[in-house]
Amino acid sequence: MKTGKMKSIRRRVGKALRYLAATVTTAIGFYVLFSLLFSTEEEKRLQQENDLYATYYQDLREKERLVTDAVSGLEMKDDALYREIFQTEAPSVDAVTAADMISVSDSLSESFYLSYSASKSESLRMMAKNVEENFRDIYRIMAQRRDSLPPLTLPLEGMSYVQTGASVGLKHNPLYKVELQHDGIDLVAPQGSPVLAAADGIVRTIVHSNKALGNIVEIDHRNGYVTRYALLGDISVSQGRTVKRGQKIGTVGISSTTFAPHLHYEVLRDGIIQDPVRFLSASVSPEEYSKMLYMSVSTRQSLD
């Protein structure tokens, strides 16, 4: 009796479960069908927002194009001004490049562009102010301490980069055919060409010799800097004499130990040999200086 009752209960439970499963399946089917055919209020609102954002996106793209054109125009003017003053290309002062902006432009809002432009304008204004103040300081120092400046004038008239030879370092010596330390820079010029003082100073040493670096004039510029002019032909100054920047002190010579007529030019500061090519940039254009620098580094054989 009990067994029959248990079977009856199981049949009822199974029937109820099947009915429940059918009901759930039917409800899911109706929900999916309803979702496909009809939009809820929330979905309609989201779709409207998407359409609005799409419109805003097109407007922002147009504004971005206008801003980009305006910035490009300003950059061209700035570059032209920089080239006019410094004779070189303007360096980049913005860590955020155009490529960076494009790559993230889809996620940037209009307020970002406005705030970024405002901050960038303020930054440029402060930089311009600092540059102006630096120039004022430079002019003040130049006016008050003229002798504190390093020797910057070229020691040869009308010098071109093609006259630049080997500079400081181990160079192949043409006489001994081995690499020896070269303490100056070779400046090629015709024999008899005038040699000029690179800065104001006092003639400290004069050497007359037919050996090594031949005739030498040393000028003390009273600021730790000393310039040495070697392999001279004639010498136009005397020891202890005051000379001015650009004044003739001698002529280019030649000796039996040199490969060709040239000026051997050295710069020392506090007794330490400096690379003279570093002091030539103020007298030539950036393009000319870059060529001089390349020639001085790439030339492996000295002329003396």
C-alpha positions in Angstrom: 0.0 0.0 0.0 2.8 2.3 0.9 4.7 1.5 -2.2 1.8 2.5 -4.4 1.4 5.7 -2.5 5.0 6.6 -3.0 4.8 6.0 -6.8 1.8 8.3 -6.9 3.7 11.0 -5.2 6.7 10.7 -7.5 4.4 10.9 -10.5 2.9 14.1 -9.2 6.3 15.6 -8.4 7.6 14.7 -11.8 4.6 16.1 -13.5 4.9 19.4 -11.5 8.6 19.7 -12.4 7.9 19.1 -16.1 5.1 21.7 -16.0 7.5 24.2 -14.2 10.2 23.6 -16.8 7.8 24.1 -19.6 6.5 27.3 -18.0 10.1 28.7 -17.5 11.1 27.8 -21.1 8.0 29.5 -22.5 8.6 32.6 -20.4 12.2 32.8 -21.6 11.0 32.4 -25.2 8.4 35.2 -24.8 11.0 37.5 -23.2 13.6 36.9 -26.0 10.9 37.5 -28.6 9.7 40.6 -26.8 13.2 42.0 -26.5 13.8 41.5 -30.3 10.6 43.1 -31.4 10.1 45.8 -28.7 12.5 48.3 -27.1 12.2 49.2 -23.4 12.3 52.8 -22.2 15.8 52.4 -21.0 17.0 51.0 -24.3 15.3 53.9 -26.1 17.0 56.4 -23.8 20.4 54.8 -24.4 19.9 54.8 -28.1 19.0 58.5 -28.1 22.2 59.2 -26.1 24.3 57.2 -28.6 22.8 59.2 -31.5 23.5 62.5 -29.6 27.1 61.4 -28.9 27.6 60.6 -32.5 26.4 64.1 -33.4 28.7 65.6 -30.8 31.6 63.5 -32.0 31.3 65.0 -35.5 31.2 68.5 -34.1 34.3 67.8 -32.0 36.1 66.4 -35.0 35.4 69.6 -36.9 36.5 71.7 -33.9 39.7 69.6 -33.6 40.5 70.2 -37.2 40.1 74.0 -36.7 42.3 73.9 -33.6 44.9 71.8 -35.3 45.0 74.3 -38.2 45.3 77.2 -35.8 48.1 75.5 -33.9 49.9 74.6 -37.1 49.8 78.2 -38.2 51.2 79.4 -34.8 54.0 76.7 -34.9 55.0 77.9 -38.4 55.2 81.5 -37.2 57.1 80.4 -34.1 59.6 78.3 -36.1 60.2 81.1 -38.6 60.9 83.5 -35.7 63.2 81.0 -34.0 65.1 80.4 -37.2 65.4 84.1 -37.8 66.9 84.7 -34.3 68.9 81.5 -33.6 69.5 80.3 -37.2 68.2 76.8 -36.3 65.0 74.8 -35.9 62.9 75.3 -32.8 63.1 72.4 -30.3 60.0 70.6 -29.2 58.8 71.9 -25.8 55.6 69.8 -25.5 55.8 66.2 -24.1 52.3 65.5 -25.7 52.8 65.1 -29.4 50.3 65.3 -32.2 50.4 61.5 -32.5 49.6 61.1 -28.8 46.6 63.4 -29.2 45.3 61.6 -32.2 45.6 58.2 -30.5 43.5 59.2 -27.6 41.2 61.8 -29.2 38.2 59.5 -29.2 38.2 59.4 -25.4 38.9 63.2 -24.8 36.1 65.7 -24.1 35.8 69.2 -25.2 36.5 70.4 -21.7 39.9 68.6 -21.9 40.9 70.5 -25.0 39.9 73.8 -23.4 41.7 73.2 -20.2 44.8 71.8 -22.0 44.9 74.9 -24.3 44.6 77.2 -21.2 47.4 75.4 -19.3 49.6 75.3 -22.4 49.1 79.0 -23.1 50.1 79.8 -19.5 53.1 77.5 -19.7 54.3 79.2 -22.9 53.8 82.6 -21.3 55.9 81.6 -18.4 58.6 80.1 -20.6 58.7 83.3 -22.7 59.1 85.3 -19.5 61.9 83.1 -18.3 63.7 83.4 -21.7 63.4 87.2 -21.6 64.8 87.3 -18.0 67.7 85.0 -19.0 68.5 87.3 -21.9 68.5 90.2 -19.6 70.9 88.4 -17.2 73.2 87.5 -20.1 73.3 91.1 -21.3 73.9 92.4 -17.8 76.8 89.9 -17.3 78.3 90.8 -20.7 78.1 94.5 -19.8 79.6 94.1 -16.3 82.1 91.3 -16.8 83.3 91.4 -20.4 86.5 89.5 -19.6 84.5 86.6 -18.0 83.5 85.3 -21.5 85.5 82.5 -23.2 87.4 83.2 -26.5 84.7 82.9 -29.2 86.1 84.7 -32.3 87.5 82.6 -35.1 91.3 82.9 -35.3 91.2 83.1 -39.1 89.3 85.5 -41.3 86.5 84.2 -43.4 87.0 80.7 -42.2 84.9 77.9 -43.7 84.2 74.4 -42.5 86.4 72.9 -45.3 89.4 74.4 -43.5 88.7 72.4 -40.3 91.1 69.5 -39.6 91.8 67.1 -36.8 90.9 68.3 -33.3 91.9 67.1 -29.8 92.6 63.4 -29.3 94.7 60.5 -30.5 95.5 61.3 -34.2 97.8 59.7 -36.7 101.0 61.8 -36.9 102.2 62.4 -40.5 105.9 62.5 -39.4 106.2 59.5 -37.1 103.4 57.5 -38.7 101.9 56.5 -35.3 99.0 57.8 -33.2 100.0 60.6 -30.9 98.0 62.9 -28.6 96.9 66.1 -30.5 96.1 69.0 -28.2 94.6 71.5 -30.6 92.7 71.8 -33.8 94.3 72.2 -37.3 92.9 75.1 -39.3 94.1 74.9 -42.9 94.9 78.3 -44.5 97.3 79.6 -47.2 100.8 80.5 -45.9 100.9 84.2 -44.8 97.1 84.3 -43.9 96.5 86.6 -40.9 96.0 85.0 -37.5 93.7 86.9 -35.2 93.3 87.0 -31.4 90.2 85.1 -30.4 89.4 87.5 -27.5 90.8 90.4 -25.5 93.9 89.6 -23.5 97.6 90.0 -22.8 100.3 88.2 -24.7 101.7 85.8 -22.1 104.3 83.9 -24.0 106.1 84.1 -27.3 108.3 81.3 -28.7 110.6 81.4 -31.7 111.5 77.9 -32.8 112.1 75.8 -35.9 111.1 72.6 -34.0 107.9 71.0 -32.9 105.1 73.6 -33.0 107.4 76.3 -34.3 106.6 79.9 -33.6 104.0 80.2 -30.8 102.0 83.0 -29.3 100.0 82.5 -26.1 97.3 85.0 -24.9 96.0 85.1 -21.4 92.4 86.3 -21.4 92.3 86.8 -17.6 89.4 84.6 -17.0 91.1 81.2 -16.7 91.2 80.9 -20.5 94.5 80.9 -22.5 94.7 80.5 -26.3 97.8 79.2 -28.1 98.6 79.9 -31.7 101.3 77.7 -33.1 103.2 77.1 -36.4 103.1 80.8 -37.1 105.2 82.4 -39.8 105.5 86.0 -38.7 104.7 87.3 -35.2 103.1 90.8 -35.0 103.0 91.2 -31.2 105.4 91.3 -28.3 105.3 89.7 -24.8 103.2 91.6 -22.3 101.3 93.5 -24.9 97.5 94.0 -24.6 95.6 92.8 -27.7 91.9 93.1 -28.7 89.5 90.6 -30.1 90.1 90.1 -33.8 93.5 91.9 -33.8 96.2 90.4 -36.0 98.9 88.7 -34.0 100.8 86.9 -36.7 100.5 84.8 -39.9 100.0 81.2 -40.9 103.3 79.4 -41.4 104.7 76.0 -42.4 107.6 73.9 -41.3 109.5 70.8 -42.3 107.5 68.7 -39.8 104.1 69.8 -41.0 102.0 68.2 -43.8 100.6 71.6 -45.1 100.4 75.2 -44.1 97.9 75.6 -41.2 97.3 77.1 -37.8 97.6 74.9 -34.8 95.1 76.4 -32.4 94.7 75.4 -28.7 92.3 76.6 -26.0 93.1 76.0 -22.3 91.1 76.7 -19.2 92.8 76.7 -15.9 95.7 74.8 -17.6 93.5 72.1 -18.9 93.3 71.4 -22.7 89.9 72.1 -24.1 88.4 71.0 -27.5 88.7 74.3 -29.5 85.9 73.3 -31.8 83.5 73.9 -28.9 84.4 77.6 -29.0 83.7 78.1 -32.7 79.9 77.9 -32.7 79.3 81.6 -31.8 81.1 82.8 -34.9 79.3 80.7 -37.6 75.9 79.5 -38.5 74.6 76.2 -36.9 74.8 74.5 -40.2 78.4 75.6 -40.7 79.3 74.6 -37.1 77.8 71.1 -37.5 80.0 70.6 -40.5 83.1 71.9 -38.6 82.3 69.5 -35.7 81.9 66.6 -38.1 85.2 67.4 -39.9 87.1 67.7 -36.6 85.9 64.4 -35.3 86.1 62.4 -38.5 89.6 63.6 -39.5 91.9 60.9 -38.1 95.3 62.4 -39.2 96.7 65.6 -37.8 98.8 68.0 -39.9 101.5 68.5 -37.3 
